[in-house]
Amino acid sequence: MKSIAAVLIVLTSMYPVFAQESTRQEHVIARMIETGTFEGHDQKVIGPMGDAAGVIVTKVVSGKPLTSSQIDAILVVLQGAFADPRMIENLADRQPRTTLFVLSYLTSATHEPDLQKRIAEATKYIQDHYLEAVRDIQQK
């Protein structure tokens, strides 16, 4: 009984750490989208996120009209999150499900040909990096 209580205490004490990490990631992504600024540590924050970055992007931009510069910032976030899918900590987040949905939405949210081209390039980049990581795993 004491060991079960000890395990519960340890698990519940770890929750704030996970919640803080998620909050920090959301703060960084929101700042990047809203201000268009990118700081040196931002890639360290978003790099291991993968599809979780796409989920946070949906939370940050939900129901808001997006400017071209915000869409460009979202592309930077999503490409950064899939720069090396092998480094993504959560295995489920290595597959860009939500991210591809966000990119599809962004395509429909703009009529600027140059921006649509950048979205298509980001989509290809993310898909190519994901497929490369899958091939690497299968070869091992």
VENCOR-V646097 format. One record per residue. N is the residue number from 1. RES is the residue in one letter. SS is DSSP state (A for helix, B for strand, O for the rest). PHI is phi in whole degrees, 0 to 359 (NA if undefined). D_CENTER is the distance of its C-alpha to the mean C-alpha in whole Angstrom. Layout:
# VENCOR-V646097
n=[N | N]
res=[RES | RES]
ss=[SS | SS]
phi=[PHI | PHI]
d_center=[D_CENTER | D_CENTER]
This chain:
# VENCOR-V646097
n=[1 | 2 | 3 | 4 | 5 | 6 | 7 | 8 | 9 | 10 | 11 | 12 | 13 | 14 | 15 | 16 | 17 | 18 | 19 | 20 | 21 | 22 | 23 | 24 | 25 | 26 | 27 | 28 | 29 | 30 | 31 | 32 | 33 | 34 | 35 | 36 | 37 | 38 | 39 | 40 | 41 | 42 | 43 | 44 | 45 | 46 | 47 | 48 | 49 | 50 | 51 | 52 | 53 | 54 | 55 | 56 | 57 | 58 | 59 | 60 | 61 | 62 | 63 | 64 | 65 | 66 | 67 | 68 | 69 | 70 | 71 | 72 | 73 | 74 | 75 | 76 | 77 | 78 | 79 | 80 | 81 | 82 | 83 | 84 | 85 | 86 | 87 | 88 | 89 | 90 | 91 | 92 | 93 | 94 | 95 | 96 | 97 | 98 | 99 | 100 | 101 | 102 | 103 | 104 | 105 | 106 | 107 | 108 | 109 | 110 | 111 | 112 | 113 | 114 | 115 | 116 | 117 | 118 | 119 | 120 | 121 | 122 | 123 | 124 | 125 | 126 | 127 | 128 | 129 | 130 | 131 | 132 | 133 | 134 | 135 | 136 | 137 | 138 | 139 | 140]
res=[M | K | S | I | A | A | V | L | I | V | L | T | S | M | Y | P | V | F | A | Q | E | S | T | R | Q | E | H | V | I | A | R | M | I | E | T | G | T | F | E | G | H | D | Q | K | V | I | G | P | M | G | D | A | A | G | V | I | V | T | K | V | V | S | G | K | P | L | T | S | S | Q | I | D | A | I | L | V | V | L | Q | G | A | F | A | D | P | R | M | I | E | N | L | A | D | R | Q | P | R | T | T | L | F | V | L | S | Y | L | T | S | A | T | H | E | P | D | L | Q | K | R | I | A | E | A | T | K | Y | I | Q | D | H | Y | L | E | A | V | R | D | I | Q | Q | K]
ss=[O | A | A | A | A | A | A | A | A | A | A | A | A | A | A | A | A | A | A | A | A | A | A | A | A | A | A | A | A | A | A | A | A | A | A | O | O | O | O | O | O | A | A | A | A | A | O | O | O | O | A | A | A | A | A | A | A | A | A | A | A | O | O | O | O | O | O | A | A | A | A | A | A | A | A | A | A | A | A | A | A | O | O | O | A | A | A | O | O | O | A | A | A | A | O | O | A | A | A | A | A | A | A | A | A | A | A | A | A | O | O | O | A | A | A | A | A | A | A | A | A | A | A | A | A | A | A | A | A | A | A | A | A | A | A | A | A | A | A | O]
phi=[NA | 295 | 291 | 295 | 297 | 296 | 297 | 298 | 296 | 296 | 297 | 289 | 287 | 281 | 305 | 301 | 295 | 296 | 295 | 296 | 297 | 297 | 295 | 296 | 299 | 297 | 298 | 297 | 295 | 299 | 297 | 299 | 288 | 286 | 254 | 75 | 263 | 231 | 260 | 303 | 276 | 301 | 295 | 294 | 283 | 272 | 306 | 272 | 273 | 61 | 295 | 300 | 295 | 298 | 296 | 294 | 302 | 297 | 293 | 289 | 259 | 308 | 76 | 250 | 289 | 251 | 273 | 299 | 292 | 291 | 296 | 300 | 295 | 298 | 298 | 297 | 300 | 293 | 293 | 296 | 288 | 241 | 300 | 215 | 302 | 293 | 269 | 290 | 293 | 272 | 303 | 296 | 277 | 286 | 267 | 278 | 294 | 295 | 300 | 293 | 296 | 299 | 297 | 297 | 299 | 299 | 300 | 281 | 274 | 226 | 244 | 280 | 302 | 296 | 291 | 299 | 295 | 295 | 294 | 298 | 294 | 295 | 299 | 297 | 303 | 294 | 297 | 297 | 293 | 296 | 297 | 297 | 294 | 296 | 298 | 299 | 293 | 293 | 283 | 280]
d_center=[41 | 40 | 37 | 35 | 35 | 34 | 31 | 30 | 31 | 28 | 26 | 26 | 26 | 23 | 21 | 21 | 19 | 16 | 16 | 16 | 13 | 11 | 13 | 13 | 9 | 10 | 12 | 11 | 8 | 11 | 14 | 12 | 12 | 16 | 17 | 16 | 16 | 15 | 16 | 17 | 15 | 12 | 11 | 12 | 10 | 6 | 8 | 8 | 5 | 5 | 5 | 5 | 2 | 4 | 7 | 7 | 7 | 10 | 11 | 12 | 13 | 15 | 19 | 18 | 20 | 18 | 19 | 19 | 18 | 15 | 14 | 14 | 12 | 9 | 10 | 10 | 6 | 5 | 8 | 8 | 5 | 8 | 11 | 12 | 11 | 14 | 13 | 10 | 12 | 12 | 13 | 12 | 9 | 10 | 11 | 9 | 11 | 9 | 7 | 11 | 12 | 10 | 12 | 15 | 15 | 15 | 18 | 20 | 19 | 21 | 24 | 24 | 24 | 23 | 20 | 20 | 20 | 17 | 15 | 17 | 17 | 13 | 13 | 16 | 14 | 11 | 14 | 16 | 14 | 13 | 17 | 18 | 16 | 18 | 21 | 21 | 21 | 24 | 26 | 26]
